[in-house]
Amino acid sequence: MKIDDLFNILHNAIESENNGKKISLQDMANNLGISMRTYQDWKLGRAKPQAAGVVIKMLGKLDDDEIIRAVRKINRLGD
């Protein structure tokens, strides 16, 4: 899987969770604490953060319940 595909899938999934309301690149970048240019480059495949692909591969080795637990733990770390 290409990294830009990953970011596009996740971006679309977050929009879907938001009742289909479009989320701008700037708003998504702000929510992630990164620059809009960085997020745009990731989403368009111009830059490829190596860790993103590894994280997805690691999550892919877990069952659904473990993925949810891991993601919730990760989200709590950001609080």
C-alpha angles and dihedrals in degrees: 000000000000117000093236089056089053093052092045092050092049094044090052092046091053090049089050090052086052091062091267093299110152116245117208121230088244093053092047092048091049091051090051094046095240135111119274090236092056092049091046091051091051093047093049094043095244091121126029119202103209095211093061094067093045092050091052092048090051092049088049090062091060129080118245096265092050091049090055092048092048094048092048090051090049091050091051090055088062093057 
